[in-house]
Amino acid sequence: MLLAFKALHLIAMVAWFAGLFYMFRLFVYHAENADKKEVTNVLKVMERKLLYFITWPAMVVTLTAGFTMLTIHQEYLGLLWIQLKLGLIALLIAYTVFLGYVRRRFAEDEVFLCKTVPIVE
């Protein structure tokens, strides 16, 4: 049974990280095409679906499987590496929440454009 939770934990973690990495790629496309309404409308749908149908569920499954494994092996809680890992997981959860905040800003067309400044020689 523990191996099943490990496999589920690993698969869900890969999906979670894929969502985290790809979301900002979509934000770059969104910012680059801010003046094209039809493109930004498609990107808004893609961003919403990526966050709510892939990233968040994968995070929940990762955390559920991980905490299930911790309940099976509670002795790990006294080890330094698991305490550090849990701290890093808290940062990942905060980062995922931050992605939701940024996505909401893009959905409301509050796009932050970074204009390239020409280099004067």
DSSP file with accessible surface (Angstrom, degrees, kcal/mol):
  #  RESIDUE AA STRUCTURE BP1 BP2  ACC     N-H-->O    O-->H-N    N-H-->O    O-->H-N    TCO  KAPPA ALPHA  PHI   PSI    X-CA   Y-CA   Z-CA
    1    1 A M     >        0   0  171      0, 0.0     4,-1.7     0, 0.0     5,-0.2   0.000 360.0 360.0 360.0 -37.6    0.0    0.0    0.0
    2    2 A L  H  >  +     0   0   43      1,-0.2     4,-2.4     2,-0.2     5,-0.2   0.896 360.0  54.7 -62.5 -38.5    2.9    2.4    0.8
    3    3 A L  H  > S+     0   0  135      1,-0.2     4,-2.5     2,-0.2    -1,-0.2   0.863 104.6  54.3 -63.6 -34.9    4.3    1.9   -2.7
    4    4 A A  H  > S+     0   0   59      2,-0.2     4,-2.6     1,-0.2    -1,-0.2   0.920 109.7  46.8 -65.1 -41.5    0.9    2.9   -4.2
    5    5 A F  H  X S+     0   0   50     -4,-1.7     4,-2.7     2,-0.2    -2,-0.2   0.883 111.2  52.1 -67.7 -36.4    1.0    6.2   -2.2
    6    6 A K  H  X S+     0   0  105     -4,-2.4     4,-2.5     2,-0.2    -2,-0.2   0.928 111.7  46.0 -63.1 -44.7    4.6    6.8   -3.2
    7    7 A A  H  X S+     0   0   48     -4,-2.5     4,-2.7     2,-0.2     5,-0.2   0.934 114.5  47.2 -64.3 -44.9    3.7    6.3   -6.9
    8    8 A L  H  X S+     0   0   83     -4,-2.6     4,-2.5     1,-0.2     5,-0.3   0.914 112.1  51.2 -62.0 -42.5    0.6    8.6   -6.6
    9    9 A H  H  X S+     0   0   30     -4,-2.7     4,-2.2    -5,-0.2    -2,-0.2   0.930 112.7  45.3 -60.3 -46.0    2.7   11.2   -4.7
   10   10 A L  H  X S+     0   0  101     -4,-2.5     4,-2.1     2,-0.2    -2,-0.2   0.926 113.9  47.5 -67.3 -44.7    5.4   11.2   -7.4
   11   11 A I  H  X S+     0   0  120     -4,-2.7     4,-1.9     1,-0.2    -2,-0.2   0.935 114.6  46.3 -63.9 -44.3    3.0   11.3  -10.4
   12   12 A A  H  X S+     0   0    8     -4,-2.5     4,-2.6    -5,-0.2    -1,-0.2   0.886 109.8  54.9 -67.1 -36.0    0.9   14.1   -8.8
   13   13 A M  H  X S+     0   0   61     -4,-2.2     4,-2.7    -5,-0.3     5,-0.2   0.908 106.5  50.8 -64.0 -40.4    4.1   16.1   -7.9
   14   14 A V  H  X S+     0   0   87     -4,-2.1     4,-2.3     1,-0.2    -1,-0.2   0.927 112.0  47.2 -63.4 -42.0    5.2   16.0  -11.5
   15   15 A A  H  X S+     0   0   36     -4,-1.9     4,-2.1     2,-0.2    -2,-0.2   0.904 111.3  51.9 -65.3 -40.0    1.8   17.3  -12.7
   16   16 A W  H  X S+     0   0    4     -4,-2.6     4,-2.2    42,-0.2    -2,-0.2   0.950 112.1  45.0 -61.0 -48.8    1.9   20.0  -10.0
   17   17 A F  H  X S+     0   0   63     -4,-2.7     4,-2.7     1,-0.2     5,-0.2   0.869 109.2  56.2 -66.4 -35.7    5.4   21.2  -11.0
   18   18 A A  H  X S+     0   0   55     -4,-2.3     4,-2.5    -5,-0.2    -1,-0.2   0.924 109.1  47.5 -60.7 -42.9    4.4   21.1  -14.7
   19   19 A G  H  X S+     0   0    1     -4,-2.1     4,-1.9     2,-0.2    -2,-0.2   0.910 111.4  50.7 -63.6 -41.0    1.5   23.4  -13.9
   20   20 A L  H  X S+     0   0    4     -4,-2.2     4,-0.8     1,-0.2    -2,-0.2   0.917 115.4  41.8 -63.8 -42.4    3.8   25.8  -11.9
   21   21 A F  H  X S+     0   0  149     -4,-2.7     4,-0.7     1,-0.2    -2,-0.2   0.898 116.6  46.3 -73.7 -39.1    6.4   26.0  -14.7
   22   22 A Y  H  X S+     0   0  105     -4,-2.5     4,-2.1    -5,-0.2     5,-0.2   0.798  98.5  70.5 -77.7 -25.2    3.9   26.3  -17.6
   23   23 A M  H  X S+     0   0    0     -4,-1.9     4,-1.9     1,-0.2    -1,-0.2   0.926  99.6  46.6 -60.1 -44.8    1.7   28.9  -16.0
   24   24 A F  H  X S+     0   0   67     -4,-0.8     4,-2.0     1,-0.2    -1,-0.2   0.813 106.7  58.7 -71.3 -24.3    4.3   31.7  -16.2
   25   25 A R  H  X S+     0   0  100     -4,-0.7     4,-2.1     2,-0.2    -1,-0.2   0.924 106.8  48.3 -64.3 -42.0    5.0   30.7  -19.8
   26   26 A L  H  X S+     0   0    2     -4,-2.1     4,-2.5     1,-0.2    -2,-0.2   0.884 108.1  54.9 -63.9 -36.2    1.3   31.4  -20.5
   27   27 A F  H  X S+     0   0    7     -4,-1.9     4,-2.7     2,-0.2    -1,-0.2   0.892 106.0  51.9 -64.4 -36.6    1.6   34.7  -18.7
   28   28 A V  H  X S+     0   0   57     -4,-2.0     4,-2.6     2,-0.2    -2,-0.2   0.943 110.8  47.0 -64.6 -46.6    4.5   35.7  -21.0
   29   29 A Y  H  X S+     0   0   89     -4,-2.1     4,-1.5     1,-0.2    -2,-0.2   0.907 112.2  52.0 -59.3 -40.4    2.4   34.9  -24.0
   30   30 A H  H  < S+     0   0    0     -4,-2.5    -2,-0.2     1,-0.2    -1,-0.2   0.928 111.6  44.9 -62.4 -47.1   -0.5   36.9  -22.4
   31   31 A A  H >< S+     0   0   23     -4,-2.7     3,-1.2     1,-0.2    -1,-0.2   0.889 111.8  52.6 -66.7 -37.7    1.7   39.9  -21.9
   32   32 A E  H 3< S+     0   0  123     -4,-2.6     3,-0.2     1,-0.3    -1,-0.2   0.791 117.1  38.7 -67.8 -27.4    3.2   39.8  -25.3
   33   33 A N  T >< S+     0   0   32     -4,-1.5     3,-1.9    -5,-0.2     7,-0.4  -0.030  74.3 128.0-112.8  30.8   -0.2   39.7  -26.9
   34   34 A A  T <  S+     0   0   38     -3,-1.2    -1,-0.2     1,-0.3    -2,-0.1   0.784  73.3  54.1 -60.7 -25.9   -2.0   42.2  -24.6
   35   35 A D  T 3  S+     0   0  134     -3,-0.2     2,-0.8    -4,-0.2    -1,-0.3   0.542  92.8  79.1 -87.4  -3.5   -3.2   44.2  -27.6
   36   36 A K    <>  -     0   0   92     -3,-1.9     4,-2.4     1,-0.2     3,-0.3  -0.842  60.4-171.1-109.1  99.4   -4.8   41.1  -29.3
   37   37 A K  H  > S+     0   0  106     -2,-0.8     4,-2.2     1,-0.2     5,-0.2   0.864  82.8  53.2 -61.2 -39.6   -8.2   40.5  -27.6
   38   38 A E  H  > S+     0   0  132      1,-0.2     4,-1.4     2,-0.2    -1,-0.2   0.881 111.9  46.3 -66.7 -34.5   -8.9   37.2  -29.3
   39   39 A V  H  > S+     0   0   48     -3,-0.3     4,-2.5     2,-0.2    -2,-0.2   0.934 112.2  49.2 -72.1 -45.3   -5.5   35.8  -28.2
   40   40 A T  H  X S+     0   0    3     -4,-2.4     4,-2.4    -7,-0.4    -2,-0.2   0.849 107.0  56.5 -65.8 -31.4   -5.8   37.0  -24.7
   41   41 A N  H  X S+     0   0   76     -4,-2.2     4,-1.6    -5,-0.2    -1,-0.2   0.912 109.4  45.5 -64.9 -40.6   -9.3   35.5  -24.3
   42   42 A V  H  X S+     0   0   88     -4,-1.4     4,-2.5     1,-0.2    -2,-0.2   0.925 112.7  51.0 -66.2 -42.5   -7.9   32.1  -25.3
   43   43 A L  H  X S+     0   0   13     -4,-2.5     4,-3.0     1,-0.2     5,-0.2   0.875 105.4  56.3 -64.8 -35.9   -5.0   32.5  -22.9
   44   44 A K  H  X S+     0   0   32     -4,-2.4     4,-2.3     2,-0.2    -1,-0.2   0.920 109.4  46.1 -61.2 -41.9   -7.3   33.4  -20.1
   45   45 A V  H  X S+     0   0   62     -4,-1.6     4,-2.7     2,-0.2     5,-0.2   0.929 113.3  49.2 -66.0 -44.1   -9.2   30.2  -20.6
   46   46 A M  H  X S+     0   0   73     -4,-2.5     4,-2.6     1,-0.2    -2,-0.2   0.918 112.0  48.5 -62.1 -43.2   -6.0   28.2  -20.8
   47   47 A E  H  X S+     0   0    0     -4,-3.0     4,-2.3     2,-0.2     5,-0.2   0.921 112.8  47.7 -63.7 -43.5   -4.6   29.8  -17.6
   48   48 A R  H  X S+     0   0   97     -4,-2.3     4,-2.9    -5,-0.2     5,-0.4   0.941 114.5  45.6 -64.1 -45.0   -7.8   29.2  -15.7
   49   49 A K  H  X>S+     0   0  105     -4,-2.7     4,-2.3     1,-0.2     5,-0.5   0.900 111.9  51.7 -67.0 -39.6   -8.0   25.6  -16.8
   50   50 A L  I  X>S+     0   0   19     -4,-2.6     5,-3.1    -5,-0.2     4,-1.0   0.934 116.3  40.6 -62.2 -43.0   -4.3   24.9  -16.1
   51   51 A L  I  <>S+     0   0    0     -4,-2.3     5,-2.8    -5,-0.2    -2,-0.2   0.955 125.7  31.5 -71.2 -49.8   -4.6   26.3  -12.6
   52   52 A Y  I  <5S+     0   0  101     -4,-2.9    -3,-0.2    -5,-0.2    -2,-0.2   0.713 127.6  35.7 -88.1 -20.3   -8.0   24.9  -11.5
   53   53 A F  I  <5S+     0   0  133     -4,-2.3    -3,-0.2    -5,-0.4    -1,-0.2   0.586 134.1  12.6-108.6 -13.8   -8.0   21.6  -13.4
   54   54 A I  I  X<S+     0   0   83     -4,-1.0     4,-2.2    -5,-0.5     5,-0.2   0.650 124.8  42.3-123.6 -58.3   -4.4   20.5  -13.3
   55   55 A T  I  ><S+     0   0    0     -5,-3.1     4,-2.3     2,-0.2    -4,-0.2   0.948 117.4  41.7 -66.1 -53.4   -2.2   22.5  -10.9
   56   56 A W  H  ><S+     0   0   74     -5,-2.8     4,-2.5    -6,-0.2     5,-0.2   0.941 117.2  46.5 -63.1 -48.7   -4.6   22.7   -7.8
   57   57 A P  H  > S+     0   0   55      0, 0.0     4,-2.6     0, 0.0     5,-0.2   0.916 112.8  50.9 -60.8 -38.3   -5.8   19.1   -8.0
   58   58 A A  H  X S+     0   0   10     -4,-2.2     4,-2.6     1,-0.2   -42,-0.2   0.901 109.9  50.7 -64.7 -37.6   -2.3   17.8   -8.5
   59   59 A M  H  X S+     0   0    9     -4,-2.3     4,-2.8    -5,-0.2     5,-0.2   0.938 110.9  48.3 -63.9 -44.5   -1.2   19.8   -5.4
   60   60 A V  H  X S+     0   0   76     -4,-2.5     4,-2.8     1,-0.2    -2,-0.2   0.924 113.4  46.6 -63.6 -43.2   -4.0   18.4   -3.3
   61   61 A V  H  X S+     0   0   54     -4,-2.6     4,-2.8     2,-0.2     5,-0.3   0.922 112.5  51.1 -66.3 -40.5   -3.3   14.8   -4.4
   62   62 A T  H  X S+     0   0    5     -4,-2.6     4,-2.5    -5,-0.2    -2,-0.2   0.944 114.1  43.2 -60.0 -48.5    0.5   15.4   -3.8
   63   63 A L  H  X S+     0   0   31     -4,-2.8     4,-2.9     2,-0.2     5,-0.3   0.911 114.2  50.4 -66.3 -40.7   -0.2   16.7   -0.3
   64   64 A T  H  X S+     0   0   81     -4,-2.8     4,-2.1    -5,-0.2    -2,-0.2   0.941 114.1  43.5 -63.6 -46.7   -2.8   14.0    0.5
   65   65 A A  H  X S+     0   0    1     -4,-2.8     4,-2.2    -5,-0.2    -1,-0.2   0.911 115.2  50.4 -65.8 -39.8   -0.5   11.2   -0.5
   66   66 A G  H  X S+     0   0   15     -4,-2.5     4,-2.0    -5,-0.3    -2,-0.2   0.931 112.5  44.6 -64.6 -45.8    2.5   12.7    1.2
   67   67 A F  H  X S+     0   0  103     -4,-2.9     4,-1.8     2,-0.2    -1,-0.2   0.833 110.2  56.4 -71.4 -27.4    0.7   13.3    4.5
   68   68 A T  H  X S+     0   0   37     -4,-2.1     4,-1.5    -5,-0.3    -1,-0.2   0.928 107.9  47.8 -65.4 -42.7   -0.8    9.8    4.3
   69   69 A M  H  X S+     0   0   30     -4,-2.2     4,-2.1     1,-0.2    -2,-0.2   0.877 109.5  54.2 -65.3 -33.6    2.8    8.4    4.0
   70   70 A L  H  < S+     0   0   18     -4,-2.0    -1,-0.2     1,-0.2    -2,-0.2   0.846 105.2  52.7 -69.0 -32.4    3.7   10.5    7.0
   71   71 A T  H >< S+     0   0   86     -4,-1.8     3,-0.5     1,-0.2    -1,-0.2   0.830 109.6  49.6 -70.7 -29.7    0.9    9.1    9.0
   72   72 A I  H 3< S+     0   0   80     -4,-1.5     2,-0.4     1,-0.3    -2,-0.2   0.898 123.9  30.3 -71.2 -40.7    2.2    5.6    8.2
   73   73 A H  T ><  +     0   0   50     -4,-2.1     3,-1.7     1,-0.1    -1,-0.3  -0.621  69.6 161.0-118.7  71.3    5.8    6.6    9.2
   74   74 A Q  G X   +     0   0  126     -3,-0.5     3,-1.5    -2,-0.4     4,-0.3   0.721  65.2  76.0 -66.4 -18.8    5.3    9.1   11.9
   75   75 A E  G >  S+     0   0  121      1,-0.3     3,-1.1     2,-0.2    -1,-0.3   0.742  81.4  70.5 -65.7 -20.0    8.9    8.6   13.1
   76   76 A Y  G X  S+     0   0   92     -3,-1.7     3,-1.9     1,-0.2     6,-0.3   0.763  79.8  76.2 -66.2 -25.1   10.1   10.6   10.1
   77   77 A L  G <  S+     0   0   81     -3,-1.5    -1,-0.2     1,-0.3    -2,-0.2   0.748  89.5  57.1 -61.5 -22.2    8.7   13.8   11.7
   78   78 A G  G <  S+     0   0   63     -3,-1.1    -1,-0.3    -4,-0.3     2,-0.3   0.558  88.3  97.1 -84.1  -6.4   11.6   13.9   14.1
   79   79 A L  S <> S-     0   0   75     -3,-1.9     4,-1.5    -4,-0.2     3,-0.2  -0.605  73.7-134.7 -89.2 144.1   14.2   14.0   11.2
   80   80 A L  H  > S+     0   0  120     -2,-0.3     4,-2.6     1,-0.2     5,-0.2   0.891 101.2  57.6 -63.4 -40.5   15.7   17.2   10.0
   81   81 A W  H  > S+     0   0  135      1,-0.2     4,-2.3     2,-0.2    -1,-0.2   0.879 107.0  47.6 -63.8 -36.0   15.3   16.5    6.3
   82   82 A I  H  > S+     0   0   11     -6,-0.3     4,-2.6    -3,-0.2    -1,-0.2   0.872 110.7  52.1 -74.1 -32.4   11.5   16.0    6.6
   83   83 A Q  H  X S+     0   0  102     -4,-1.5     4,-1.9     2,-0.2    -2,-0.2   0.922 111.8  46.2 -66.7 -41.3   11.2   19.2    8.5
   84   84 A L  H  X S+     0   0  106     -4,-2.6     4,-2.3     2,-0.2    -2,-0.2   0.910 112.1  51.8 -64.2 -40.9   13.1   21.1    5.8
   85   85 A K  H  X S+     0   0   86     -4,-2.3     4,-2.4    -5,-0.2    -2,-0.2   0.919 108.0  50.9 -62.8 -42.6   11.0   19.4    3.2
   86   86 A L  H  X S+     0   0   50     -4,-2.6     4,-2.0     1,-0.2    -1,-0.2   0.880 109.3  51.9 -64.5 -34.9    7.8   20.5    4.9
   87   87 A G  H  X S+     0   0   39     -4,-1.9     4,-1.7     2,-0.2    -1,-0.2   0.920 110.5  47.3 -65.5 -41.8    9.1   24.0    5.0
   88   88 A L  H  X S+     0   0  107     -4,-2.3     4,-2.2     1,-0.2    -2,-0.2   0.867 108.6  55.4 -67.2 -34.4    9.8   24.0    1.3
   89   89 A I  H  X S+     0   0   30     -4,-2.4     4,-2.5     2,-0.2    -1,-0.2   0.904 104.0  54.5 -64.5 -38.8    6.4   22.5    0.7
   90   90 A A  H  X S+     0   0   57     -4,-2.0     4,-2.3     1,-0.2    -1,-0.2   0.909 108.2  49.6 -60.7 -39.9    4.9   25.5    2.5
   91   91 A L  H  X S+     0   0  118     -4,-1.7     4,-2.5     2,-0.2    -1,-0.2   0.894 109.3  51.7 -65.1 -39.3    6.8   27.8    0.2
   92   92 A L  H  X S+     0   0   44     -4,-2.2     4,-2.3     2,-0.2    -2,-0.2   0.885 109.0  50.2 -64.2 -38.3    5.5   25.8   -2.8
   93   93 A I  H  X S+     0   0   56     -4,-2.5     4,-2.3     2,-0.2    -2,-0.2   0.934 110.9  49.2 -64.9 -43.4    1.9   26.1   -1.6
   94   94 A A  H  X S+     0   0   58     -4,-2.3     4,-2.4     1,-0.2    -2,-0.2   0.905 110.4  51.5 -61.8 -39.6    2.4   29.9   -1.2
   95   95 A Y  H  X S+     0   0   87     -4,-2.5     4,-2.2     2,-0.2    -1,-0.2   0.904 108.4  51.1 -64.0 -39.1    3.9   30.1   -4.7
   96   96 A T  H  X S+     0   0    0     -4,-2.3     4,-1.6     2,-0.2    -2,-0.2   0.908 109.9  49.2 -65.9 -40.4    0.8   28.2   -6.1
   97   97 A V  H  X S+     0   0   79     -4,-2.3     4,-1.9     1,-0.2    -2,-0.2   0.911 108.7  54.0 -63.7 -40.6   -1.5   30.7   -4.3
   98   98 A F  H  X S+     0   0   99     -4,-2.4     4,-2.7     1,-0.2     5,-0.2   0.895 103.5  56.2 -60.5 -38.8    0.6   33.5   -5.8
   99   99 A L  H  X S+     0   0    0     -4,-2.2     4,-2.7     1,-0.2    -1,-0.2   0.901 105.6  51.7 -58.7 -41.0    0.1   32.1   -9.2
  100  100 A G  H  X S+     0   0    6     -4,-1.6     4,-2.2     2,-0.2    -1,-0.2   0.901 109.1  50.3 -62.5 -39.4   -3.7   32.3   -8.6
  101  101 A Y  H  X S+     0   0  102     -4,-1.9     4,-1.9     2,-0.2    -2,-0.2   0.941 112.7  45.4 -63.4 -47.1   -3.3   35.9   -7.7
  102  102 A V  H  X S+     0   0   20     -4,-2.7     4,-2.3     1,-0.2     5,-0.2   0.914 111.4  53.2 -64.5 -40.3   -1.3   36.7  -10.8
  103  103 A R  H  X S+     0   0   26     -4,-2.7     4,-2.5    -5,-0.2    -1,-0.2   0.920 107.3  51.7 -61.2 -41.1   -3.8   34.8  -13.0
  104  104 A R  H  X S+     0   0  118     -4,-2.2     4,-1.5     1,-0.2    -1,-0.2   0.907 108.3  51.7 -62.9 -39.2   -6.7   36.8  -11.5
  105  105 A R  H  <>S+     0   0   58     -4,-1.9     5,-2.7     1,-0.2    -1,-0.2   0.916 111.4  46.8 -64.2 -41.6   -4.8   40.0  -12.4
  106  106 A F  H ><5S+     0   0   15     -4,-2.3     3,-1.7     1,-0.2    -2,-0.2   0.887 108.5  55.8 -66.2 -37.8   -4.3   38.8  -16.0
  107  107 A A  H 3<5S+     0   0   35     -4,-2.5    -1,-0.2     1,-0.3    -2,-0.2   0.824 106.7  50.5 -64.0 -29.7   -8.0   37.8  -16.1
  108  108 A E  T 3<5S-     0   0  108     -4,-1.5    -1,-0.3    -5,-0.2    -2,-0.2   0.228 120.4-112.0 -91.1  13.4   -9.0   41.3  -15.2
  109  109 A D  T < 5S+     0   0   77     -3,-1.7     2,-0.9     1,-0.2    -3,-0.2   0.788  73.8 138.6  60.0  32.9   -6.7   42.7  -17.9
  110  110 A E      < +     0   0   79     -5,-2.7     2,-0.3    -6,-0.2    -1,-0.2  -0.535  30.8 170.4 -99.4  64.5   -4.3   44.2  -15.5
  111  111 A V        -     0   0   32     -2,-0.9     2,-0.8    -5,-0.2    -5,-0.0  -0.609  29.8-142.7 -84.2 132.7   -1.3   43.1  -17.5
  112  112 A F        -     0   0  129     -2,-0.3     2,-0.4     2,-0.0   -81,-0.1  -0.854  19.6-159.1 -95.8 112.1    2.1   44.4  -16.6
  113  113 A L        -     0   0   81     -2,-0.8     2,-0.8   -81,-0.0   -81,-0.0  -0.759   8.9-153.0 -95.2 136.0    4.0   45.0  -19.8
  114  114 A C        -     0   0  126     -2,-0.4     2,-0.3     3,-0.0    -2,-0.0  -0.909  16.2-156.7-106.0 103.7    7.8   45.2  -19.7
  115  115 A K        -     0   0  166     -2,-0.8     2,-0.4     1,-0.1    -2,-0.0  -0.621  20.0-116.8 -80.9 139.9    8.8   47.3  -22.6
  116  116 A T        -     0   0  136     -2,-0.3    -1,-0.1     1,-0.0    -2,-0.0  -0.627  24.1-143.6 -77.2 128.3   12.3   46.8  -24.0
  117  117 A V        -     0   0  119     -2,-0.4     2,-0.1     1,-0.0    -1,-0.0  -0.823  20.7-120.2 -93.7 125.9   14.4   49.9  -23.5
  118  118 A P        -     0   0  105      0, 0.0     2,-0.5     0, 0.0    -1,-0.0  -0.381  24.6-119.4 -67.0 143.6   16.8   50.5  -26.4
  119  119 A I        -     0   0  150     -2,-0.1     2,-0.6     1,-0.0     0, 0.0  -0.724  22.7-147.7 -85.3 125.1   20.4   50.6  -25.5
  120  120 A V              0   0  136     -2,-0.5    -1,-0.0     0, 0.0     0, 0.0  -0.833 360.0 360.0 -95.3 125.8   22.1   53.9  -26.4
  121  121 A E              0   0  223     -2,-0.6    -2,-0.0     0, 0.0     0, 0.0  -0.673 360.0 360.0-100.8 360.0   25.7   53.6  -27.4
